[in-house]
Amino acid sequence: MDALRAIAPEKLVEALDTEDPVNTEFSVYFGPVLDERLLTRHPFWPDAPAQSADIPMILGNTHDETRNLIGRSQPDYFDLSWQDLPAALTHHMRCDIDADEVVRVYRALYPERSPADIFFAAATAARSWRGQVEEADARARQGSPTWVYRFDLPWTADGGRWGAPHAVDIGYSFLNLDRAGAMAGQAPVAQDVSRKLAGAFVSLARHGNPNHSGLADWPVYTLPARETMIFGDRVRVEEDPRGQERALFAKVPFIQWGT
């Protein structure tokens, strides 16, 4: 650790541009590594960790995780054609699945969507939302107290092109809708969702359960129901939301790079 502390921060940032040894199309993955010293087992494979089995946990995702994770740095993806869509998905899904089959399934599920809409939806389901599903399912099999949410309330900037992007829920979780950088508006529905979500985290910290007087009953996540609280224009519980998308990617192994 002393040697690591001695490295100039600029050098650490520079190292992030190193080519990833596993997937050479990307820079080095910055994440946990199974080194058999500090991390002696995969966090969620082959099962959930026993050390946290009794700890109540909220797991969440946003409806459109990759619209800013990918779209902000690569805005050309908002103008994808049907011809270019499979190659874009192959590059970004990060799993061993045929991109043409993914396009076929998504076009059947959502015939009204554009190539860009399908790209961001499939990339979200394959690489961003998938990790949360794996964790929640593993904890459910373990019988661990787990509550899952999906955040649907969109960020209204830029004509709403971002949907409900990665990290949009953070400002809502801390009642910080008026802070600089918060991806939120001040509409009554935003204030209401913020009170409900922030109250859930406070209740979990105080009582080990996210349910509170301002929120409809939020059931524990179980299999196969996959009960999920949807924080959107209407806060509600759904069972296995986007289940057909989840099932499509469940056919192939999930790989979290770095472990």
C-alpha positions as CSV (number, residue, x, y, z in Angstrom):
1,M,0.0,0.0,0.0
2,D,2.9,2.4,0.7
3,A,4.1,2.0,-2.9
4,L,0.6,2.6,-4.2
5,R,0.3,5.8,-2.1
6,A,3.6,7.1,-3.5
7,I,2.3,7.0,-7.1
8,A,1.3,10.4,-8.4
9,P,-2.5,10.6,-9.0
10,E,-1.8,11.7,-12.6
11,K,-0.1,8.3,-13.2
12,L,-3.1,6.4,-11.9
13,V,-5.4,8.3,-14.2
14,E,-3.0,7.7,-17.1
15,A,-3.0,4.0,-16.3
16,L,-6.8,3.8,-16.9
17,D,-6.2,4.3,-20.6
18,T,-4.2,1.0,-20.7
19,E,-5.7,-1.6,-23.1
20,D,-7.8,-4.2,-21.3
21,P,-6.1,-7.6,-21.4
22,V,-9.4,-9.5,-21.6
23,N,-11.3,-7.3,-24.0
24,T,-8.8,-5.3,-26.1
25,E,-11.6,-3.1,-27.6
26,F,-11.8,-1.2,-24.3
27,S,-9.5,0.5,-21.9
28,V,-8.6,-1.5,-18.7
29,Y,-11.6,-2.4,-16.6
30,F,-11.6,-0.7,-13.2
31,G,-13.2,-3.0,-10.8
32,P,-12.6,-5.8,-8.2
33,V,-10.1,-8.5,-9.0
34,L,-10.1,-12.0,-7.5
35,D,-6.5,-11.9,-6.2
36,E,-6.8,-14.6,-3.5
37,R,-5.5,-12.1,-1.0
38,L,-7.9,-9.3,-0.4
39,L,-10.7,-10.8,-2.4
40,T,-10.7,-14.5,-2.0
41,R,-14.0,-15.3,-3.7
42,H,-16.3,-13.8,-6.3
43,P,-18.8,-11.5,-4.6
44,F,-21.9,-13.2,-6.1
45,W,-20.7,-16.5,-7.7
46,P,-21.4,-19.4,-7.2
47,D,-23.8,-17.9,-4.6
48,A,-24.3,-14.8,-2.5
49,P,-21.8,-14.1,0.2
50,A,-22.6,-15.7,3.5
51,Q,-21.1,-12.8,5.5
52,S,-23.9,-10.5,4.5
53,A,-26.7,-13.0,4.3
54,D,-28.6,-11.4,7.2
55,I,-28.0,-7.8,6.3
56,P,-31.1,-6.1,4.7
57,M,-30.3,-4.6,1.3
58,I,-31.9,-2.5,-1.3
59,L,-30.8,-3.1,-4.9
60,G,-31.9,-0.8,-7.7
61,N,-31.4,0.1,-11.3
62,T,-32.6,2.8,-13.7
63,H,-34.7,2.1,-16.7
64,D,-32.2,3.6,-19.2
65,E,-28.8,3.0,-17.6
66,T,-26.8,3.2,-20.8
67,R,-28.3,6.2,-22.4
68,N,-25.8,8.3,-20.6
69,L,-23.2,5.6,-19.9
70,I,-22.7,5.2,-23.6
71,G,-24.7,8.0,-25.3
72,R,-23.0,10.9,-23.5
73,S,-19.5,10.0,-24.9
74,Q,-20.8,8.5,-28.1
75,P,-23.8,10.6,-29.2
76,D,-23.7,9.1,-32.7
77,Y,-25.5,6.1,-31.2
78,F,-28.7,8.2,-31.0
79,D,-28.7,8.1,-34.9
80,L,-28.1,4.4,-35.4
81,S,-29.5,2.7,-38.5
82,W,-30.9,-0.8,-38.5
83,Q,-27.9,-1.9,-40.6
84,D,-25.4,-0.6,-37.9
85,L,-27.4,-1.8,-34.9
86,P,-26.0,-5.4,-34.7
87,A,-22.4,-4.3,-34.7
88,A,-23.0,-1.7,-32.1
89,L,-24.7,-4.2,-29.8
90,T,-21.9,-6.8,-30.3
91,H,-19.4,-4.1,-29.2
92,H,-21.4,-3.0,-26.1
93,M,-23.5,-5.9,-24.7
94,R,-20.4,-7.6,-23.2
95,C,-21.9,-11.1,-23.3
96,D,-21.8,-14.1,-25.7
97,I,-25.1,-13.7,-27.5
98,D,-25.9,-13.2,-31.2
99,A,-26.7,-9.6,-31.8
100,D,-29.0,-10.3,-34.8
101,E,-31.1,-12.5,-32.5
102,V,-31.2,-9.7,-29.9
103,V,-32.4,-7.3,-32.5
104,R,-35.1,-9.8,-33.7
105,V,-36.4,-10.3,-30.2
106,Y,-36.5,-6.6,-29.3
107,R,-38.2,-5.6,-32.6
108,A,-40.9,-8.2,-31.8
109,L,-41.3,-6.9,-28.3
110,Y,-41.2,-3.2,-29.2
111,P,-42.1,-2.8,-32.9
112,E,-42.5,1.0,-32.4
113,R,-39.0,1.6,-31.2
114,S,-36.1,3.1,-33.2
115,P,-32.7,1.4,-33.7
116,A,-31.3,3.8,-31.0
117,D,-34.1,2.9,-28.6
118,I,-33.4,-0.8,-29.1
119,F,-29.7,-0.3,-28.8
120,F,-29.9,1.4,-25.4
121,A,-32.6,-0.9,-24.1
122,A,-30.6,-4.1,-25.0
123,A,-27.3,-2.7,-23.8
124,T,-28.9,-1.8,-20.5
125,A,-30.4,-5.2,-20.1
126,A,-27.2,-7.1,-21.1
127,R,-24.5,-5.3,-19.2
128,S,-25.9,-2.8,-16.6
129,W,-29.2,-4.1,-15.3
130,R,-28.0,-7.7,-15.6
131,G,-25.6,-7.4,-12.7
132,Q,-28.3,-6.3,-10.3
133,V,-30.5,-9.2,-11.4
134,E,-27.7,-11.6,-10.7
135,E,-27.2,-10.2,-7.2
136,A,-30.9,-10.0,-6.4
137,D,-31.5,-13.6,-7.6
138,A,-28.6,-14.9,-5.6
139,R,-29.8,-13.2,-2.4
140,A,-33.3,-14.5,-3.0
141,R,-32.0,-18.0,-3.3
142,Q,-30.1,-17.5,-0.1
143,G,-33.2,-16.2,1.7
144,S,-31.6,-12.8,2.4
145,P,-33.8,-9.8,3.0
146,T,-33.7,-7.9,-0.2
147,W,-35.8,-5.2,-1.8
148,V,-35.5,-4.2,-5.5
149,Y,-36.5,-1.1,-7.3
150,R,-36.4,0.3,-10.8
151,F,-36.3,4.0,-11.3
152,D,-38.4,5.1,-14.3
153,L,-38.9,8.8,-13.8
154,P,-37.1,10.4,-16.8
155,W,-34.7,13.3,-16.8
156,T,-36.4,16.0,-18.8
157,A,-33.2,17.7,-20.1
158,D,-32.5,17.8,-23.9
159,G,-36.0,16.9,-24.8
160,G,-36.0,13.8,-22.7
161,R,-33.5,11.9,-24.8
162,W,-31.8,10.4,-21.7
163,G,-34.8,8.7,-20.3
164,A,-34.1,7.6,-16.8
165,P,-30.3,7.3,-17.1
166,H,-27.6,5.9,-14.9
167,A,-27.4,7.7,-11.5
168,V,-30.6,9.7,-12.0
169,D,-31.9,8.1,-8.8
170,I,-29.1,9.5,-6.6
171,G,-30.5,13.0,-6.2
172,Y,-33.9,11.6,-5.5
173,S,-32.5,9.3,-2.8
174,F,-31.0,12.2,-0.9
175,L,-33.7,14.8,-1.4
176,N,-31.3,16.8,-3.4
177,L,-33.4,17.7,-6.4
178,D,-32.5,21.4,-6.2
179,R,-28.7,20.8,-6.2
180,A,-26.4,21.5,-9.1
181,G,-26.0,18.4,-11.2
182,A,-29.1,16.7,-10.0
183,M,-30.8,15.0,-13.0
184,A,-34.3,16.0,-11.7
185,G,-37.0,18.6,-12.1
186,Q,-39.1,20.3,-9.4
187,A,-42.5,19.0,-10.6
188,P,-44.8,17.7,-7.8
189,V,-44.3,14.1,-9.1
190,A,-40.5,14.5,-8.7
191,Q,-40.9,15.7,-5.2
192,D,-43.3,12.9,-4.3
193,V,-41.0,10.2,-5.8
194,S,-38.0,11.7,-3.9
195,R,-39.8,11.6,-0.6
196,K,-40.9,8.0,-1.2
197,L,-37.4,6.8,-2.3
198,A,-35.4,8.7,0.3
199,G,-37.9,7.6,3.0
200,A,-37.3,4.0,2.0
201,F,-33.5,4.3,2.5
202,V,-34.0,6.0,5.9
203,S,-36.4,3.3,7.0
204,L,-34.0,0.6,5.9
205,A,-31.2,2.2,7.9
206,R,-33.4,2.7,11.0
207,H,-35.5,-0.5,10.9
208,G,-34.0,-2.9,8.4
209,N,-37.0,-2.6,6.2
210,P,-37.7,0.1,3.5
211,N,-41.5,0.2,4.1
212,H,-42.8,3.5,5.6
213,S,-46.0,5.3,5.9
214,G,-45.5,7.3,2.7
215,L,-44.9,4.3,0.5
216,A,-47.2,1.5,-0.7
217,D,-46.3,-2.0,0.6
218,W,-42.9,-3.0,-0.8
219,P,-42.5,-6.8,-0.7
220,V,-39.3,-8.7,-0.3
221,Y,-37.8,-9.9,-3.6
222,T,-38.5,-13.6,-4.1
223,L,-38.1,-16.1,-6.9
224,P,-39.7,-16.5,-9.4
225,A,-41.9,-13.5,-8.7
226,R,-39.1,-10.9,-8.7
227,E,-41.2,-8.3,-7.0
228,T,-39.9,-4.8,-7.9
229,M,-40.9,-1.3,-6.8
230,I,-41.2,1.0,-9.8
231,F,-40.5,4.6,-9.0
232,G,-42.1,6.5,-11.9
233,D,-45.1,8.7,-12.7
234,R,-47.0,6.1,-10.7
235,V,-45.1,4.4,-7.8
236,R,-46.2,0.7,-7.8
237,V,-45.0,-2.9,-7.5
238,E,-44.6,-5.1,-10.5
239,E,-43.6,-8.7,-10.7
240,D,-40.6,-9.5,-13.0
241,P,-40.7,-6.3,-15.0
242,R,-39.1,-6.6,-18.4
243,G,-39.2,-10.3,-17.8
244,Q,-38.8,-11.2,-21.5
245,E,-35.7,-9.1,-21.8
246,R,-34.3,-10.6,-18.6
247,A,-35.0,-14.1,-19.9
248,L,-33.3,-13.4,-23.2
249,F,-29.9,-12.6,-21.5
250,A,-30.3,-15.2,-18.9
251,K,-29.6,-17.8,-21.6
252,V,-25.9,-16.8,-21.6
253,P,-23.4,-16.4,-18.7
254,F,-23.0,-13.0,-17.1
255,I,-19.4,-11.9,-17.0
256,Q,-18.4,-9.1,-14.6
257,W,-14.9,-8.1,-15.9
258,G,-12.2,-8.0,-13.3
259,T,-13.3,-10.9,-11.2
